Amino acid sequence: MLAKILSGTTIGLDGVLIEVEVDVANRGFPTFTIVGLPDKAVDEAKERVRAAIVNAGFSMPDSRITVNLAPADIPKAGSGFDLPIAIGILAASGKIKTEILSQSLFLGELSLKGEIRKVPGALPIALMAKEKKIKNLFLSPQNSLEASIIENLLLYPAKNLTDIILHLNQIKELLPQPHLKIEEILSEEKYEFDFADIYGQEQAKRALTIAASGFHNIHLRGVPGAGKTMLCRAFSSILPPMEKEEILEVSKIYSVAGLLNKKDFITNRPFRAPHHTTSRIGLIGGGTNPAPGEISLAHRGVLFLDEFAEFPRSVLEALRQPLEDGIVTISRALGSITFPSRFLLLAASNPCPCGYLGHPKKACRCSPSSIIKYKKRLSGPILDRIDIHVELPPVDEEKLAHYSGGEKSSKIKEKVISAYERQKKRFKNTSIKTNGEMTPKEIKEFCHLTTEAESLLKQAISRFSLSARSYFKIIKVSQTIADLEGKEKIESYHIAEALQFRLNEEN
């Protein structure tokens, strides 16, 4: 007898419908075969399914069992097909009723006892089920909360295989998971560091405020102990909250990567801080079955690269295209997958190997050749893609001894949100959200400079031989400064401040 069960997998961030066809035939020798490009985890489902069915109180058919995962040309990976294979075997054996199977999708890994375990990718698969007009989704209780954000889909969380069998046979019904609205999951995050606790460095705090307001990439460079890392760690406390579509977008990425937290949603902007020994695949993404890397996990949030110059040059050069396009395309023999990567790059580095180049009181111990070699680790194209460059001097002794505290992060965040709202209003009919995302076309349409500002910018471009990219980035940063002040037009002093942050790159 033949049975067809609906299931799903993910390709990139998209759910794909998979039909699990099960044939239980009373002919030939008893075998259990899975076809349809399964990987090792899918092939091992045979033993998990066999034990789960027996421990659920049913006998495994002593027949020739063939399972086809269609379409057969899509590689199948992971353990999420355990549950649909088990349901298919029982349905083909006539041990469960089949009335609602055509309207249901099954997803989950089975333990040997028959318990249903969590699998990655439940959120995009639930979205796909809704688009395909599938009415019911059976899955693990650990996956049910993340999928409950999808409307018009009945979710049935089941602890074990027996519960689903009883439900399908109309002996004991499962209770559907209530739909969850995004507003119900929003929470105020508590931050470890506050800007008020960081001594001095007012210029760096100002630069970080501008970066948070317009989503501009920023590079902090200074001597050891100047406060670079602490400033970067406090940066999350001034970022604007995520919108509904951003929460869903980022949660999909974490669902596919299997990294959703206990709340099953990413409600605060991600802050990813990979170590400088991270590989290129770890940062960009990839692998045999391409998975999102750190730049995609930082989507709509922050990618913090501490000890920026210590990263291998080949790894940093791979950031060029994602920084410009906001996406990363990973090509493999089986096809190409595109992941979103619209992140804010937050980098911190020392001026030289020993760290004390330019220190007013401590002498640098590096040779000129080692300083040149160290600076060459950061290529011109990478630095040119960073909007704001800040030099951090050592903190003055007076401020260390008598610092009374600066402006709190909560106050700075209010200014950031106000500037962010102005940008939302400006870009409401476009696909972009912040000034940092503007292309030359949008800059020409939305950025209006006074005559004095335009004259100053032309003089700066001519005098300092700035690139075309620098020209547009200065305007974008100036627009954010104007937004922080509530100005409609970009004034000359907005350009002057943006130039100051840009020219630090040359030092």
N, C-alpha and C positions, 0 to 999 in steps of 0.2 A: 504494500500500500504506500502511496505517496502523500506527503504533507509539505506544505509551504509555510514557513514562518518568516515574518519580517524582522529585520534587525538593522543595525547601522554601524558605520565606522566613520573616521574622519580623514580627510585629505586636506592638509594644511589646517585651516580653521573652519572648513565647511563639513557639515555632516553629509554622508552619502548613504542612500538606501541600499541595503544588502538583503537579497532574498536567500533564505536558508532552505534549500530543497532537500528533503530527507526521504529516501526510499528504503523501506524495510521489505526485503524479498525472501520468500521461503524457497530459495533455490541456491544451489552451490554450497560451498563451505562457508561457515560463519566467519565473517570478516567485518571490520569497521574501517571505512576509508573516508577521508576528507579530501576533496578536490576544490580547485578554485583559487590557486595561488596562496595557500596558507603558509604562514611562517611557522617556526618551531613551537611558539606558544599556542597557536591555533591547533597544530597537529597533536600536541599533548593534551588537548581538550578531551580526546577519546577516553583517557584513563580517569580524568576528573568527572566526566559525564557518567561513565559507567558506574563509578562508586557512588555518585550522588543519587542516581536513580535507584540503586539497590538500597541505600540507606534512607531513602524516602518511602520505602515500603513497597516498591514495585520491582518486578523482575525485568532484567535486561533481555530483550529479544534474542533468542538463540538463532539469529538469521544473518543474512548478508545485508549489512547496513552501509548505504552510500550517502554521503552528505556533500552537496554541491553549494558553494558560496558564490552566488551570481550577483553582478556580472563577473565572469571568470577571469577577465583581463585586469582587474584591479587587485593589487597586492593586499592581502588581509593580514593584519598584525594584532597581537594582543589577546587577552583572555575574555573579551566581552562577548564572544560568540558561544560560550559555554551554555548559558541559559537557553538561547533559541535552539541550539542543537538538541538539548535535552527535551524541550517542549516538542520539537519536531519528531523525535524518536517516539515519544509517548503518543503523540497524535497519530503518527503513521501506524502505531501498534493498536490503535483503537481504545486506548486507555484514558483519554480525555476527550471532552466534547470540543468540537471545532467551530461552533457558531460564531464566536467573536474573534477568531484568530486572524481573519482577513482584515480586521479593523484595528489590530493591536501590533505593537512593536515591543520586542523583548531585548534586554540588554543587561549583562552582568556576568561575573565570574562565579563559578561554583566551587565550594570547598568539597572535600570528600564526604562530609556529613550532609551536604545538600544546602548549606548556607549560601546566601547570595552576597557577593562582595563587590566593593566599589571598583569602578573602572574609569579611566580618564576619558574626557570628551563627551560626557553626558549632556552638557548644555548645548553645544552645536548640534548634537544628534536630536535633541528634543526640538530645537528650532526647525530642523529638517522635517521631523515628524509632523509638526504643525503645518508646514508648507505643503506637505503631501496629503493633508487632510486625514491623517491617521488619528483615530479617536482616543486610543488607549496606549499608555506606555508603562510597561512593567520593568522595574529596576530595583536596585538596592536602596535601603533607607538612607545610606550615606550619600547617594547620588540624588535623592529625591528633592532635597532642598534647593540645590542649584538649578534643577530643571523646573521647579515650581514657579519660577519667574515668567515662564512662557504661558500665555493665555490660551484658552480654548483647547486645552489638552488635558485629559484625565490621567493623572499620575497614580500608579498603584505601587507604593513601596512594599516589598515583601522580604521578610527575613530569610526565608528558605524556599526551596523548591516545592515542598509540601503545601505551603500556603497558596501558591499560584495554582497548583493542581486542584485544590479544594475550591478555589474561586472559579476556575474555568468549568469545573463540574457542577457549579451552582450548589455546593454543599455549605460552604462558609465564605461569605463575600469579604473581600479586602476593602478597607476604607480608603477612599481616594485622598491624596495629599491636597490640602487647601492651596489655592493660588496665592502667591506672595507678591505684593506690590513693592516696587523699588523704594518708595518712600518709607516703607516699614523697616528697611535694612540699613538705612543711612545712620551713621554713628559718628560722634565727635572723637577723633583720635587724640590720645595723650602723647605728647612728644617728650623725648628725653632731654633735648637741649632747647633753650630759648635764647633769642638774640640778646635779651637783656642781661644774660649771664656771661656774655662774651666781652672781654675788656677791650676797649678801643676799637680800632679797625672800622671807623665810620664810613670811609670810602668804600670798603669791601661790602659793608652792609647795604649801602646805597646801590651798589652794582648788583647785588643779589636780589634786591627789591625790584629793580628794573627787569632783571632776567626772569623772575617769577611772574611779573605782570604781563610780559609779552612773549614768554616762552622762548627766550634767547639763550643760545649756547654761551657758556662762560668758562673762562680759564683763570684760576687764581694761582699766582706764582709768588713765592716768598721764602724767606729763610726758615729753618726748622723752629717750631715753637711760636710762630707768628699767629697761629689760630686758623690755618687753612682748613684742616680736617674738621675742627669743631664748627666752623662756619658752615661747612658743607653739610654736616650732620644736622644742623639746626634749620637747614634750608626747607625741609619738608613742612616745617611749622608755619610757613608763610605762603604756601601754595594754595591757589583757589580750589574749592571743592569740585569733585567730578560731577558731570551731568549724567542724566539717566542713560543716554545712549553710550556714553563713555564707560560707565560701569558695566554695561552688558558686553561691550566690545572687549574690554580688558579681561573681564571674567571668562570670556570664551577662550582667550589665549591661555590663561592659567588652567582652565578646565582641560584643554588639549594636552598641556604639559604635565597634568596631574599634580598641580601645585596649589590648588585652592585651599585656603585656610579653613579653620573650623566653622567659620560663618558661611562658607561656601560662596562668598562673593568678595570681589575686590572693590571696596567702597571708598578707599583713600588712594591717592595717586601713588603708584609704585615708586619705590626708591631702591634701585639695584646697585650694588657696590661690588662688582667682581674683583678678585685679586689680580695683581699684575702678571701672574703666571697663567692666567686663563688663556686657553687656546683660541685660535681663530674661529673654529666651529662652535666652541662654547660661547663666544661673544656674538657671532653673527647668526648662528643656527646651522643646522645641517644634520649629517649622519646618514646611515643607510636608509632609514625611514625618517625623512627630514622633520626635525623638531624645532620649535622656536628657541632662539638664543637669548642672551641677556638684553640685546637691543630691542627685541620684541616684547620681552617680559617687562621692559621699562616703558612700553608704549603708553602715551599720555601721562607719563611720569618722568622720573629723573634717572639717568645713567651716570653714576658717580665713579669716575676713574681717578682714584688716589694714586699718587706716584705716577703721574701721567707719562713721564719720559721713560719709566722703567718697563712699560709695555713693549713687547716686540714690535718693531716698525711694521712688519707685515700685518700684524693684527690691527694696528691703528689705521693703516692705509685702507683696510677693508671697511672702515667707517665712512669713507668718502661718499659713496652713492647713497647709503641710508640717510646720512645727514642732510643731503639735498632733497631726496625724493620722498622721504617718510615711509618707504617700503624697502624690503629686501627680497630679492628673488633668488631662490636656491634651485639650481638645475642639477638633475641627476639623470641616469640612463633611462629611468622609468617616466621622466617628465619633470616639469618645473612647478614649484610651489612658491607662492608669494605670501609673506607675512608682513603685517603692518609694523612700522618702527618709527613712529612720530614721537621721539623722546627729546628731552632737554639734556644736552651733554653738560655735565658739571665736572670740570677737571681741576686737579691740584697738582702742582709740581714744585720742585726746588730749582733754583737758578743754575746750579752746577752740581757735580757729584758729591762734594762735601757739604753743599747747601749754603755756604756763607759768602758767596760772591755778592758784593755790594753791601755787606753788613757794615754799619758804621763803627763797630767796636771790635769785631772778630775778623781776623784775616782769613782770606780764602787760601786753602792749601793745594788747590788744583793747578795743574800746569795749563798753559794756554791751549795746548793741543787737546787735552782731555775735556776742557770746557767747550771747545768747538765741536768735538765728537759728541759730547752730551747733548748739545743744542740741536745737532743734526738728526737726533732720534725723532724729533718732531718736525715733520716736513712742512714746507710752505703751504701746500694745498690744504693740509689738515688745519693749520693755524688760521688760514684765510676763511675757513668755514665756521670759525668761532666768532660770535658777534662781539663779545665783551672780554677784554683782557685787563686784569687788575694786578698790580704789584703790591704786595703786602710787606710793609717794613716791620721790624721788630717792635713790640709794644713798649711804649715809654714807661720808665720806672714809676713816674708820678701817677700814671693811670692805673698801673698794677697796684700801687699802695693805697690810692685814694679814690678809685673808681666807684661812683655811686650807682652805677647801673644805667643802661641805655633804654631805648624804646622797646617795649615788650613785643614779642612776635605777634600777639593777638591784635595789637594796634597796627602793626605793619601789614598784617593780613587783610585788615579792613581796606587799606589803601589799594592793595593788590586786587582785591575783589572788585572794588570800584572801577579800576582801570580795565579789568577783565570784562566787566559788564558793558563798558563803552565799546570794547572790541566786538562783543557778541552782537550788539546793536548794529555796528558798522558792517559786519560780515554776515548778517542774518540771511541774506539771499545768495550766499556763496557756500562752498564746501569747506572753507577754512574757518578756524576759530580764533586765531591769535595773530598778532603782528609778525611774529617770527616765521609764520608759514607763508607770508605774502611772496608772490612772484613779482618780477618787474611790471607785469601787466596790472596786478592789483595795486602796486605802489603808485603807479601813474594815475590810477582811478581814485584811490582813497587818501593818499598823502598830499597835503597841500602846504607848501612852504611859503613863508613870507619872502619878499624880495631880498631882505637882508640875509635871511637864512640861506637862500639859494646862492647868493654871492659868496658867502663864507664857505659853503660847501665846495663851490667851484675852485676857490683859491686853495683849499686844503688838498683837493684831488691833484691839482697842478703842482703844488709845492712838494707833496710827499709821495707823488707817483703811485697813488693807491689804485688797486685793481677795480674793474667794473663791479665785481662781487662786493668789494669793500664799500663802494659808492652806495649800493642798494642796502647793504647792511647798516650803514650809518643812518640812512633815512628811516629804516625800520626801528632802530633803537631810539632815534629821535622822536618818532611817533609814539612809542611807548612812554617816553619821558613826558611828552605833551599830554598823554592820556592820564598819567599819574597826577598831573596838575589840572586836569579838566579843561585843557585848551583845545580849541577847534583846529588851529593852525600850528605848524611847527615854526617856532621862533628861532632866532640865531643862537640864543644861549642853549637851546635844546641840542642844536647841531654841535655846539662847542663841547658840551658834556659827552655826547656820543663820540666825538672825535678823540677826546681824551682817553676814553676806554679802548678805542680802536688803535691808537698810536702806541699803546703799551706793548703791542705785539712786536714792534720793531726793536724793543730793548733786549 
